[in-house]
């Protein structure tokens, strides 16, 4: 599960885990959660994801048992850097990436919010969008009219 990789990267960034690995160190989610005392939030999220996975009938083969003592060395506090505003921008990016999939899964309220609010810039999340704002505005006008372009406008790497 990717969440364990995020936790391992935070441990590496803080010098608690010294295994020589360098992967994920500059991933946006690692940088966001490592910037504050939010590791407890990530651990709770990990266990919630595992619970949901097993609730759906899948077998779990991942745990934090091997890193639990290391995680206890991190200064933690309740809370999360994720705000309602940031959550909205993640929804916006998902809609722009896979419009046909997410258009059907967003609630009417979520979709209306995305259509009625301008995007707000977040480093590591949606800054690319502001380089193509005219294309975005056209895409959203068509979406508001019920025209769903399944290609989306998310920049694809080749």
C-alpha positions, 0 to 999 in steps of 0.5 A: 500500500502506498501509504506505508511508502509515505510513512517510510519516506517521512521516517527517512526524511527525518533521519529515523530510518537509515536504510539508504533508500531514496524513493518517495522522499520528494513526493508531494504527499510526503512533503505535505505531511512531513511539513507538520505533526500529522503522522498520527493522521496518516497512521489512522488513515492506513488502518482505516484503509486496511479495515475497508480492504478486509471488509470488502473480503480481501486478504490483508498482507501489510502492516505497520508492525515493522515500523511502529517503534520508529513511528513512535519516535516522531513528534505527532499531534492530532490534525491534518493538513488536508482542508476542505479547500484542498479536498475540493482541488483534489476532486477537481484534478480527478475530474479533469484526469478521468471525466467520464469516471468521476462525473458519475461518482461525484455528488450533484453538490460536489459537481456544482461546487467544482463548476461554480468555484475557480481553482485555487493553486496548490503546489504538487496538486494542480499548478499545471492547471494555471498554465492551461486556464483557457482550456480548463474554462472551456472544458468546464463550460462544456461540462456544465452544459452536460458535455463530458469529454472523456479525454480530460485535460490532465497533462499526460507524460509520454 
